[in-house]
């Protein structure tokens, strides 16, 4: 039995929903294990895709076990979609969650760069599909003028995006400031309010 505080409301909103979770490189990948588990426990159909950098922090097998589905990491992976896998996944989902969303991944989104499985899928997601983006990076990277410009462009180019975080606090790089990825429960709450 799931006694998590979000479980009762989440069951009503996430049952049968198709959620695509995109991990990009960052130490906060470990928090996404809890996020995926919470989504699955509340009856969402969850698929996970990861950048190569993300796989250096948490292995794809972890997310395959948590989601119950194969994890996509390469444009050359094959799946069950009759279209190219990146197009099939982009059309399949009711919601996309990018967590952690690195400075690099956000820059790729706003500049239309599709050089990995994750960035290619993100570019192919239909404009009516909602996205939840949870930025995570070093405080200095977050405060960099280029990152702040990219965040403004993200909001302008993707009106379907809901941002959650980043939070202020201690970071793995021993810095304190904004850039910490929001907690999984806050991301789930944003998913619920988005759907």
MDTraj code that builds the backbone (N, CA, C; nanometers):
import mdtraj as md
import numpy as np

residues = "UNK UNK UNK UNK UNK UNK UNK UNK UNK UNK UNK UNK UNK UNK UNK UNK UNK UNK UNK UNK UNK UNK UNK UNK UNK UNK UNK UNK UNK UNK UNK UNK UNK UNK UNK UNK UNK UNK UNK UNK UNK UNK UNK UNK UNK UNK UNK UNK UNK UNK UNK UNK UNK UNK UNK UNK UNK UNK UNK UNK UNK UNK UNK UNK UNK UNK UNK UNK UNK UNK UNK UNK UNK UNK UNK UNK UNK UNK UNK UNK UNK UNK UNK UNK UNK UNK UNK UNK UNK UNK UNK UNK UNK UNK UNK UNK UNK UNK UNK UNK UNK UNK UNK UNK UNK UNK UNK UNK UNK UNK UNK UNK UNK UNK UNK UNK UNK UNK UNK UNK UNK UNK UNK UNK UNK UNK UNK UNK UNK UNK UNK UNK UNK UNK UNK UNK UNK UNK UNK UNK UNK UNK UNK UNK UNK UNK UNK UNK UNK UNK UNK UNK UNK UNK UNK UNK UNK UNK UNK UNK UNK UNK UNK UNK UNK UNK UNK UNK UNK UNK UNK UNK UNK UNK UNK UNK UNK UNK UNK UNK UNK UNK UNK UNK UNK UNK UNK UNK UNK UNK UNK UNK UNK UNK UNK".split()
xyz = np.array([
    [0.0846, -0.1190, 0.0000],
    [0.0000, 0.0000, 0.0000],
    [0.0880, 0.1239, 0.0000],
    [0.0528, 0.2191, -0.0815],
    [0.1300, 0.3428, -0.0923],
    [0.0703, 0.4451, 0.0026],
    [0.1487, 0.4857, 0.1037],
    [0.0975, 0.5838, 0.1984],
    [0.1632, 0.7197, 0.1806],
    [0.2192, 0.7422, 0.0645],
    [0.2786, 0.8722, 0.0362],
    [0.1690, 0.9772, 0.0287],
    [0.1927, 1.0995, 0.0782],
    [0.0891, 1.2027, 0.0828],
    [0.0260, 1.2348, -0.0522],
    [0.1001, 1.2158, -0.1609],
    [0.0437, 1.2493, -0.2918],
    [-0.0370, 1.1358, -0.3527],
    [-0.0335, 1.0168, -0.2918],
    [-0.0876, 0.8998, -0.3594],
    [-0.2367, 0.9083, -0.3879],
    [-0.3182, 0.9577, -0.2960],
    [-0.4622, 0.9597, -0.3199],
    [-0.5003, 1.0511, -0.4348],
    [-0.4457, 1.1740, -0.4380],
    [-0.4786, 1.2653, -0.5469],
    [-0.4101, 1.2225, -0.6757],
    [-0.2898, 1.1664, -0.6648],
    [-0.2156, 1.1273, -0.7844],
    [-0.2857, 1.0149, -0.8567],
    [-0.3452, 0.9199, -0.7822],
    [-0.4108, 0.8065, -0.8468],
    [-0.5200, 0.8537, -0.9415],
    [-0.5913, 0.9574, -0.9037],
    [-0.7003, 1.0064, -0.9864],
    [-0.6491, 1.0734, -1.1133],
    [-0.5332, 1.1411, -1.1038],
    [-0.4836, 1.2181, -1.2167],
    [-0.3822, 1.1448, -1.3028],
    [-0.3123, 1.0446, -1.2485],
    [-0.2054, 0.9804, -1.3234],
    [-0.2414, 0.8424, -1.3774],
    [-0.3508, 0.7847, -1.3343],
    [-0.3888, 0.6520, -1.3818],
    [-0.4034, 0.6533, -1.5336],
    [-0.3221, 0.5697, -1.5991],
    [-0.3287, 0.5590, -1.7449],
    [-0.2563, 0.6685, -1.8209],
    [-0.2027, 0.7675, -1.7518],
    [-0.1297, 0.8748, -1.8205],
    [0.0060, 0.8232, -1.8656],
    [0.0470, 0.8657, -1.9834],
    [0.1757, 0.8243, -2.0408],
    [0.2769, 0.9360, -2.0175],
    [0.3748, 0.9064, -1.9318],
    [0.4734, 1.0067, -1.8916],
    [0.6112, 0.9645, -1.9417],
    [0.6719, 1.0529, -2.0171],
    [0.8070, 1.0313, -2.0680],
    [0.9031, 1.1119, -1.9817],
    [0.9961, 1.0436, -1.9159],
    [1.0925, 1.1093, -1.8281],
    [1.2275, 1.1136, -1.8987],
    [1.2830, 1.2335, -1.9116],
    [1.4116, 1.2550, -1.9782],
    [1.5156, 1.2962, -1.8750],
    [1.6219, 1.2173, -1.8640],
    [1.7318, 1.2510, -1.7740],
    [1.8481, 1.3024, -1.8553],
    [1.9062, 1.4149, -1.8097],
    [2.0283, 1.4653, -1.8701],
    [2.1363, 1.4644, -1.7627],
    [2.2601, 1.4873, -1.8016],
    [2.3734, 1.4680, -1.7118],
    [2.3748, 1.5584, -1.5907],
    [2.3852, 1.4996, -1.4744],
    [2.3974, 1.5741, -1.3501],
    [2.3817, 1.4815, -1.2315],
    [2.4447, 1.5162, -1.1222],
    [2.4391, 1.4343, -1.0017],
    [2.2957, 1.4162, -0.9527],
    [2.2077, 1.5090, -0.9840],
    [2.0680, 1.4998, -0.9402],
    [1.9938, 1.3833, -1.0039],
    [2.0567, 1.3107, -1.0959],
    [1.9916, 1.1921, -1.1550],
    [1.9455, 1.0952, -1.0471],
    [2.0169, 1.0895, -0.9355],
    [1.9780, 0.9942, -0.8310],
    [1.8384, 1.0255, -0.7771],
    [1.7978, 1.1529, -0.7755],
    [1.6653, 1.1896, -0.7265],
    [1.5547, 1.1418, -0.8203],
    [1.5886, 1.1217, -0.9463],
    [1.4878, 1.0830, -1.0450],
    [1.4429, 0.9385, -1.0222],
    [1.5236, 0.8599, -0.9532],
    [1.4793, 0.7249, -0.9161],
    [1.3507, 0.7337, -0.8342],
    [1.3482, 0.8225, -0.7364],
    [1.2283, 0.8417, -0.6543],
    [1.1141, 0.8974, -0.7375],
    [1.1434, 0.9911, -0.8260],
    [1.0400, 1.0487, -0.9124],
    [0.9728, 0.9408, -0.9967],
    [1.0529, 0.8595, -1.0647],
    [0.9966, 0.7535, -1.1496],
    [0.9159, 0.6556, -1.0650],
    [0.9676, 0.6192, -0.9491],
    [0.8952, 0.5280, -0.8606],
    [0.7601, 0.5848, -0.8197],
    [0.7570, 0.7130, -0.7830],
    [0.6300, 0.7763, -0.7434],
    [0.5290, 0.7770, -0.8584],
    [0.5768, 0.8074, -0.9785],
    [0.4865, 0.8091, -1.0942],
    [0.4283, 0.6701, -1.1201],
    [0.5137, 0.5685, -1.1151],
    [0.4693, 0.4309, -1.1405],
    [0.3746, 0.3832, -1.0309],
    [0.4066, 0.4134, -0.9054],
    [0.3204, 0.3720, -0.7947],
    [0.1803, 0.4301, -0.8070],
    [0.1702, 0.5401, -0.8787],
    [0.0407, 0.6048, -0.8960],
    [-0.0184, 0.5797, -1.0341],
    [0.0209, 0.4636, -1.0907],
    [-0.0416, 0.4086, -1.2121],
    [-0.0138, 0.4830, -1.3413],
    [0.0893, 0.5673, -1.3444],
    [0.1292, 0.6269, -1.4719],
    [0.2073, 0.5220, -1.5508],
    [0.1950, 0.5254, -1.6814],
    [0.2767, 0.4431, -1.7707],
    [0.4012, 0.5265, -1.8001],
    [0.5158, 0.4869, -1.7467],
    [0.6362, 0.5687, -1.7522],
    [0.7395, 0.5066, -1.8456],
    [0.7914, 0.5863, -1.9359],
    [0.9052, 0.5496, -2.0193],
    [1.0173, 0.6462, -1.9855],
    [1.1399, 0.5968, -1.9888],
    [1.2553, 0.6780, -1.9521],
    [1.3526, 0.6837, -2.0691],
    [1.4080, 0.8021, -2.0915],
    [1.5169, 0.8183, -2.1876],
    [1.6282, 0.8948, -2.1182],
    [1.7519, 0.8637, -2.1567],
    [1.8677, 0.9205, -2.0877],
    [1.9729, 0.9633, -2.1880],
    [2.0401, 1.0740, -2.1565],
    [2.1580, 1.1101, -2.2342],
    [2.2725, 1.0186, -2.1904],
    [2.3757, 1.0130, -2.2713],
    [2.4924, 0.9334, -2.2336],
    [2.5503, 0.9821, -2.1015],
    [2.5537, 1.1146, -2.0825],
    [2.6061, 1.1695, -1.9577],
    [2.5225, 1.1243, -1.8380],
    [2.3914, 1.1176, -1.8524],
    [2.3053, 1.0740, -1.7422],
    [2.3371, 0.9310, -1.7003],
    [2.3713, 0.8468, -1.7972],
    [2.4003, 0.7061, -1.7654],
    [2.5271, 0.6912, -1.6821],
    [2.6093, 0.7942, -1.6758],
    [2.7305, 0.7894, -1.5933],
    [2.6978, 0.8093, -1.4451],
    [2.5797, 0.8636, -1.4153],
    [2.5394, 0.8886, -1.2773],
    [2.4512, 0.7771, -1.2216],
    [2.3542, 0.7304, -1.3010],
    [2.2663, 0.6195, -1.2634],
    [2.2473, 0.5349, -1.3891],
    [2.2571, 0.4046, -1.3743],
    [2.2487, 0.3164, -1.4899],
    [2.1073, 0.2987, -1.5430],
    [2.0948, 0.2744, -1.6738],
    [1.9634, 0.2519, -1.7336],
    [1.8864, 0.1355, -1.6705],
    [1.9564, 0.0321, -1.6235],
    [1.8881, -0.0827, -1.5636],
    [1.8066, -0.0423, -1.4414],
    [1.8555, 0.0565, -1.3671],
    [1.7798, 0.1055, -1.2513],
    [1.6440, 0.1575, -1.2955],
    [1.6432, 0.2372, -1.4010],
    [1.5167, 0.2958, -1.4476],
    [1.4301, 0.1935, -1.5207],
    [1.4918, 0.0955, -1.5833],
    [1.4131, -0.0126, -1.6441],
    [1.3400, -0.0896, -1.5341],
    [1.4098, -0.1168, -1.4250],
    [1.3477, -0.1877, -1.3127],
    [1.2358, -0.1051, -1.2503],
    [1.2591, 0.0234, -1.2316],
    [1.1584, 0.1090, -1.1679],
    [1.0372, 0.1336, -1.2573],
    [1.0594, 0.1505, -1.3873],
    [0.9491, 0.1839, -1.4781],
    [0.8805, 0.0608, -1.5355],
    [0.9536, -0.0508, -1.5410],
    [0.8990, -0.1711, -1.6042],
    [0.9058, -0.1664, -1.7551],
    [0.9818, -0.0711, -1.8087],
    [0.9942, -0.0549, -1.9535],
    [1.1401, -0.0365, -1.9921],
    [1.1760, -0.0728, -2.1158],
    [1.3124, -0.0484, -2.1627],
    [1.3452, 0.1005, -2.1576],
    [1.4720, 0.1305, -2.1355],
    [1.5192, 0.2684, -2.1294],
    [1.5903, 0.3004, -2.2601],
    [1.5561, 0.4134, -2.3189],
    [1.6150, 0.4534, -2.4458],
    [1.7321, 0.5486, -2.4210],
    [1.8458, 0.5179, -2.4859],
    [1.9650, 0.6008, -2.4692],
    [2.0289, 0.6413, -2.6011],
    [1.9846, 0.5818, -2.7102],
    [2.0510, 0.6050, -2.8383],
    [1.9496, 0.6129, -2.9509],
    [1.9820, 0.6930, -3.0500],
    [1.8976, 0.6987, -3.1698],
    [1.8948, 0.5644, -3.2415],
    [1.9883, 0.4775, -3.2085],
    [1.9980, 0.3481, -3.2758],
    [1.9302, 0.2374, -3.1976],
    [1.8748, 0.2693, -3.0787],
    [1.7963, 0.1700, -3.0058],
    [1.6699, 0.1415, -3.0850],
    [1.6234, 0.0202, -3.0790],
    [1.4975, -0.0130, -3.1450],
    [1.3927, -0.0360, -3.0383],
    [1.2717, -0.0063, -3.0716],
    [1.1618, -0.0223, -2.9768],
    [1.0407, -0.0761, -3.0482],
    [0.9256, -0.0466, -2.9908],
    [0.8029, -0.1018, -3.0440],
    [0.7256, -0.0057, -3.1338],
    [0.7765, 0.1161, -3.1532],
    [0.7038, 0.2136, -3.2343],
    [0.7242, 0.1867, -3.3826],
    [0.6161, 0.1924, -3.4604],
    [0.6305, 0.1715, -3.6048],
    [0.7059, 0.2863, -3.6720],
    [0.6982, 0.4063, -3.6136],
    [0.7755, 0.5194, -3.6632],
    [0.9175, 0.5052, -3.6102],
    [1.0045, 0.5942, -3.6496],
    [1.1350, 0.6015, -3.5853],
    [1.1104, 0.6187, -3.4357],
    [1.1926, 0.5555, -3.3529],
    [1.1664, 0.5525, -3.2085],
    [1.1531, 0.6920, -3.1480],
    [1.2345, 0.7876, -3.1936],
    [1.2250, 0.9216, -3.1349],
    [1.0922, 0.9889, -3.1695],
    [1.0409, 0.9638, -3.2880],
    [0.9110, 1.0210, -3.3264],
    [0.7985, 0.9490, -3.2526],
    [0.8083, 0.8167, -3.2451],
    [0.7059, 0.7388, -3.1756],
    [0.6914, 0.7788, -3.0300],
    [0.8028, 0.7937, -2.9595],
    [0.7965, 0.8341, -2.8185],
    [0.7430, 0.9760, -2.8028],
    [0.7850, 1.0654, -2.8903],
    [0.7383, 1.2043, -2.8836],
    [0.5865, 1.2114, -2.9014],
    [0.5310, 1.1261, -2.9860],
    [0.3859, 1.1248, -3.0094],
    [0.3112, 1.0449, -2.9033],
    [0.3799, 0.9515, -2.8381],
    [0.3174, 0.8600, -2.7422],
    [0.2755, 0.9295, -2.6137],
    [0.3542, 1.0249, -2.5658],
    [0.3376, 1.0736, -2.4287],
    [0.2279, 1.1790, -2.4124],
    [0.1694, 1.1770, -2.2907],
    [0.0755, 1.2809, -2.2475],
    [0.1488, 1.3948, -2.1772],
    [0.2698, 1.3642, -2.1280],
    [0.3489, 1.4603, -2.0525],
    [0.4952, 1.4220, -2.0642],
    [0.5818, 1.5220, -2.0776],
    [0.7270, 1.5005, -2.0749],
    [0.7805, 1.5678, -1.9498],
    [0.8661, 1.4961, -1.8768],
    [0.9342, 1.5519, -1.7607],
    [1.0838, 1.5435, -1.7870],
    [1.1521, 1.6573, -1.7903],
    [1.2974, 1.6572, -1.8027],
    [1.3559, 1.6912, -1.6664],
    [1.4202, 1.5904, -1.6066],
    [1.4787, 1.6070, -1.4739],
    [1.5948, 1.5087, -1.4590],
    [1.7111, 1.5528, -1.4228],
    [1.7499, 1.6925, -1.4149],
    [1.7662, 1.7522, -1.5547],
    [1.7335, 1.8775, -1.5674],
    [1.7534, 1.9497, -1.6931],
    [1.8813, 2.0315, -1.6792],
    [1.9858, 1.9859, -1.7438],
    [2.1157, 2.0536, -1.7359],
    [2.1146, 2.1827, -1.8173],
    [2.2133, 2.2660, -1.7935],
    [2.2293, 2.3883, -1.8733],
    [2.2452, 2.3522, -2.0205],
    [2.3184, 2.2457, -2.0479],
    [2.3402, 2.1997, -2.1846],
    [2.2095, 2.1582, -2.2514],
    [2.1274, 2.0809, -2.1809],
    [2.0023, 2.0327, -2.2408],
    [1.9048, 2.1467, -2.2670],
    [1.9008, 2.2438, -2.1769],
    [1.8131, 2.3597, -2.1974],
    [1.8617, 2.4405, -2.3169],
    [1.9929, 2.4593, -2.3278],
    [2.0482, 2.5316, -2.4433],
    [2.0137, 2.4606, -2.5733],
    [2.0224, 2.3285, -2.5742],
    [1.9877, 2.2526, -2.6949],
    [1.8409, 2.2715, -2.7315],
    [1.7526, 2.2705, -2.6319],
    [1.6100, 2.2896, -2.6605],
    [1.5845, 2.4235, -2.7273],
    [1.6404, 2.5305, -2.6698],
    [1.6082, 2.6636, -2.7216],
    [1.6755, 2.6935, -2.8547],
    [1.7819, 2.6200, -2.8866],
    [1.8509, 2.6433, -3.0131],
    [1.8251, 2.5341, -3.1161],
    [1.7329, 2.4416, -3.0843],
    [1.6928, 2.3398, -3.1805],
    [1.8013, 2.2401, -3.2148],
    [1.8895, 2.2101, -3.1221],
    [1.9972, 2.1136, -3.1475],
    [1.9476, 1.9745, -3.1127],
    [1.9622, 1.8830, -3.2078],
    [1.9153, 1.7453, -3.1907],
    [2.0313, 1.6509, -3.2180],
    [2.1224, 1.6399, -3.1209],
    [2.2416, 1.5580, -3.1421],
    [2.2497, 1.4377, -3.0486],
    [2.1406, 1.4081, -2.9785],
    [2.1331, 1.2892, -2.8935],
    [1.9896, 1.2384, -2.8988],
    [1.9670, 1.1215, -2.8418],
    [1.8303, 1.0694, -2.8408],
    [1.7375, 1.1658, -2.7674],
    [1.7797, 1.2107, -2.6490],
    [1.6948, 1.2980, -2.5687],
    [1.6668, 1.4298, -2.6414],
    [1.7693, 1.4954, -2.6930],
    [1.7471, 1.6248, -2.7589],
    [1.6645, 1.6093, -2.8861],
    [1.6779, 1.4970, -2.9540],
    [1.5983, 1.4731, -3.0746],
    [1.4518, 1.4522, -3.0399],
    [1.4241, 1.3733, -2.9362],
    [1.2853, 1.3538, -2.8930],
    [1.2251, 1.4858, -2.8481],
    [1.2997, 1.5631, -2.7689],
    [1.2459, 1.6898, -2.7189],
    [1.2074, 1.7831, -2.8335],
    [1.2851, 1.7814, -2.9401],
    [1.2539, 1.8646, -3.0560],
    [1.1300, 1.8148, -3.1304],
    [1.1019, 1.6838, -3.1192],
    [0.9902, 1.6237, -3.1921],
    [0.8587, 1.6211, -3.1136],
    [0.8606, 1.6592, -2.9858],
    [0.7385, 1.6566, -2.9053],
    [0.6393, 1.7587, -2.9623],
    [0.5146, 1.7170, -2.9894],
    [0.4152, 1.8114, -3.0421],
    [0.3944, 1.9301, -2.9475],
    [0.3676, 2.0453, -3.0050],
    [0.3594, 2.1680, -2.9248],
    [0.2447, 2.1676, -2.8241],
    [0.1459, 2.0811, -2.8424],
    [0.0359, 2.0756, -2.7455],
    [0.0640, 1.9831, -2.6272],
    [0.1733, 1.9097, -2.6313],
    [0.2080, 1.8189, -2.5217],
    [0.2766, 1.8977, -2.4102],
    [0.2225, 1.8941, -2.2892],
    [0.2853, 1.9691, -2.1798],
    [0.4203, 1.9095, -2.1398],
    [0.5079, 1.9970, -2.0917],
    [0.6403, 1.9568, -2.0443],
    [0.6643, 2.0174, -1.9071],
    [0.7247, 1.9381, -1.8194],
    [0.7699, 1.9860, -1.6892],
    [0.9216, 1.9788, -1.6918],
    [0.9857, 2.0914, -1.6678],
    [1.1315, 2.1001, -1.6728],
    [1.1826, 2.1338, -1.5324],
    [1.2761, 2.0515, -1.4830],
    [1.3353, 2.0728, -1.3510],
    [1.4846, 2.1003, -1.3667],
    [1.5232, 2.2277, -1.3800],
    [1.6647, 2.2609, -1.3978],
    [1.7499, 2.2162, -1.2785],
    [1.8738, 2.1779, -1.3097],
    [1.9696, 2.1393, -1.2056],
    [2.1100, 2.1651, -1.2576],
    [2.1839, 2.2486, -1.1843],
    [2.3213, 2.2805, -1.2248],
    [2.3899, 2.3561, -1.1115],
    [2.5183, 2.3741, -1.1248],
    [2.5974, 2.4526, -1.0314],
    [2.5421, 2.5954, -1.0241],
    [2.5528, 2.6563, -0.9061],
    [2.4987, 2.7918, -0.8853],
    [2.5567, 2.8928, -0.9831],
    [2.6867, 2.8843, -1.0113],
    [2.7468, 2.9784, -1.1054],
    [2.6949, 2.9557, -1.2474],
    [2.6730, 2.8296, -1.2829],
    [2.6160, 2.8006, -1.4148],
    [2.4745, 2.8562, -1.4253],
    [2.3957, 2.8409, -1.3174],
    [2.2587, 2.8922, -1.3168],
    [2.2579, 3.0444, -1.3327],
    [2.3491, 3.1126, -1.2661],
    [2.3515, 3.2587, -1.2694],
    [2.4172, 3.3143, -1.3954],
    [2.4823, 3.2311, -1.4738],
    [2.5486, 3.2772, -1.5950],
    [2.4477, 3.3451, -1.6878],
    [2.4894, 3.4543, -1.7487],
    [2.3998, 3.5319, -1.8354],
    [2.3460, 3.4477, -1.9508],
    [2.4270, 3.3576, -2.0048],
    [2.3815, 3.2725, -2.1157],
    [2.2698, 3.1792, -2.0695],
    [2.2838, 3.1219, -1.9500],
    [2.1793, 3.0337, -1.8973],
    [2.0513, 3.1122, -1.8726],
    [2.0640, 3.2304, -1.8147],
    [1.9448, 3.3108, -1.7890],
    [1.8768, 3.3532, -1.9191],
    [1.9560, 3.3847, -2.0215],
    [1.8980, 3.4148, -2.1531],
    [1.8266, 3.2923, -2.2080],
    [1.8888, 3.1755, -2.1937],
    [1.8259, 3.0521, -2.2425],
    [1.6969, 3.0210, -2.1681],
    [1.6920, 3.0509, -2.0381],
    [1.5680, 3.0292, -1.9632],
    [1.4576, 3.1208, -2.0142],
    [1.4921, 3.2443, -2.0454],
    [1.3925, 3.3372, -2.1018],
    [1.3443, 3.2879, -2.2372],
    [1.4375, 3.2406, -2.3195],
    [1.4003, 3.1867, -2.4503],
    [1.3138, 3.0617, -2.4369],
    [1.3451, 2.9770, -2.3388],
    [1.2661, 2.8559, -2.3159],
    [1.1208, 2.8927, -2.2900],
    [1.0986, 2.9899, -2.2034],
    [0.9618, 3.0332, -2.1712],
    [0.8922, 3.0927, -2.2931],
    [0.9688, 3.1634, -2.3760],
    [0.9120, 3.2266, -2.4953],
    [0.8787, 3.1242, -2.6041],
    [0.9702, 3.0303, -2.6278],
    [0.9549, 2.9351, -2.7376],
    [0.8664, 2.8156, -2.7039],
    [0.8555, 2.7833, -2.5754],
    [0.7800, 2.6658, -2.5321],
    [0.6760, 2.7061, -2.4278],
    [0.5644, 2.7633, -2.4708],
    [0.4627, 2.8038, -2.3730],
    [0.4020, 2.6863, -2.2970],
    [0.4210, 2.5638, -2.3480],
    [0.3673, 2.4456, -2.2798],
    [0.4569, 2.3979, -2.1661],
    [0.5699, 2.4651, -2.1425],
    [0.6636, 2.4250, -2.0376],
    [0.6221, 2.4828, -1.9032],
    [0.6232, 2.3963, -1.8016],
    [0.6084, 2.4383, -1.6617],
    [0.7419, 2.4139, -1.5944],
    [0.8006, 2.5166, -1.5366],
    [0.9269, 2.5037, -1.4651],
    [0.9015, 2.4706, -1.3191],
    [0.9863, 2.3841, -1.2648],
    [0.9835, 2.3569, -1.1219],
    [1.1284, 2.3688, -1.0730],
    [1.1521, 2.4710, -0.9912],
    [1.2868, 2.4991, -0.9436],
    [1.3630, 2.5840, -1.0430],
    [1.4947, 2.5937, -1.0217],
    [1.5728, 2.5222, -0.9220],
    [1.5595, 2.5828, -0.7831],
    [1.6035, 2.5049, -0.6853],
    [1.5973, 2.5456, -0.5459],
    [1.7330, 2.5999, -0.5011],
    [1.7305, 2.6722, -0.3914],
    [1.8537, 2.7221, -0.3314],
    [1.8991, 2.6240, -0.2241],
    [2.0294, 2.6016, -0.2161],
    [2.0800, 2.5137, -0.1113],
    [2.2188, 2.4634, -0.1422],
    [2.2620, 2.3674, -0.0606],
    [2.3934, 2.3066, -0.0752],
    [2.3957, 2.2186, -0.1988],
    [2.5057, 2.2253, -0.2729],
    [2.5189, 2.1474, -0.3958],
    [2.6366, 2.0516, -0.3842],
    [2.6333, 1.9472, -0.4643],
    [2.7379, 1.8455, -0.4607],
    [2.8761, 1.9033, -0.4880],
    [2.8833, 2.0161, -0.5585],
    [3.0120, 2.0800, -0.5886],
    [3.0628, 2.1645, -0.4720],
    [2.9965, 2.1535, -0.3576],
    [3.0321, 2.2250, -0.2340],
    [3.0010, 2.3739, -0.2409],
    [2.9128, 2.4115, -0.3325],
    [2.8664, 2.5502, -0.3405],
    [2.7284, 2.5590, -0.2752],
    [2.6894, 2.6793, -0.2393],
    [2.5549, 2.7041, -0.1879],
    [2.4942, 2.8124, -0.2760],
    [2.3742, 2.7875, -0.3243],
    [2.3079, 2.8847, -0.4099],
    [2.1966, 2.8187, -0.4885],
    [2.1404, 2.8902, -0.5846],
    [2.0349, 2.8349, -0.6687],
    [2.0961, 2.7402, -0.7713],
    [2.0239, 2.6340, -0.7990],
    [2.0699, 2.5355, -0.8957],
    [2.0357, 2.3932, -0.8555],
    [2.0003, 2.3716, -0.7288],
    [1.9599, 2.2380, -0.6832],
    [1.8305, 2.1970, -0.7507],
    [1.8240, 2.0724, -0.7972],
    [1.6987, 2.0235, -0.8546],
    [1.5935, 2.0140, -0.7449],
    [1.4720, 2.0480, -0.7779],
    [1.3606, 2.0363, -0.6834],
    [1.3450, 1.8907, -0.6406],
    [1.2821, 1.8712, -0.5265],
    [1.2614, 1.7359, -0.4748],
    [1.1570, 1.6631, -0.5604],
    [1.1680, 1.5304, -0.5683],
    [1.0743, 1.4525, -0.6499],
    [0.9274, 1.4808, -0.6192],
    [0.8931, 1.4992, -0.4920],
    [0.7535, 1.5255, -0.4557],
    [0.7037, 1.6566, -0.5168],
    [0.7915, 1.7569, -0.5239],
    [0.7523, 1.8845, -0.5848],
    [0.7338, 1.8692, -0.7358],
    [0.8166, 1.7861, -0.7963],
    [0.8035, 1.7622, -0.9408],
    [0.6748, 1.6858, -0.9702],
    [0.6442, 1.5852, -0.8873],
    [0.5182, 1.5114, -0.9045],
    [0.4004, 1.6064, -0.8887],
    [0.4054, 1.6940, -0.7893],
    [0.2958, 1.7895, -0.7682],
    [0.2779, 1.8787, -0.8900],
    [0.3884, 1.9204, -0.9532],
    [0.3792, 2.0020, -1.0747],
    [0.3209, 1.9208, -1.1891],
    [0.3567, 1.7927, -1.1980],
    [0.2960, 1.7054, -1.3001],
    [0.1453, 1.6974, -1.2825],
    [0.1028, 1.6804, -1.1579],
    [-0.0410, 1.6707, -1.1300],
    [-0.1140, 1.7974, -1.1690],
    [-0.0569, 1.9131, -1.1332],
    [-0.1243, 2.0382, -1.1660],
    [-0.1206, 2.0661, -1.3156],
    [-0.0204, 2.0110, -1.3838],
    [-0.0091, 2.0304, -1.5294],
    [-0.1125, 1.9460, -1.6032],
    [-0.1329, 1.8239, -1.5560],
    [-0.2299, 1.7347, -1.6215],
    [-0.3713, 1.7634, -1.5748],
])
top = md.Topology()
chain = top.add_chain()
for i, resn in enumerate(residues, 1):
    res = top.add_residue(resn, chain, resSeq=i)
    for name in ("N", "CA", "C"):
        top.add_atom(name, md.element.get_by_symbol(name[0]), res)
traj = md.Trajectory(xyz[None], top)
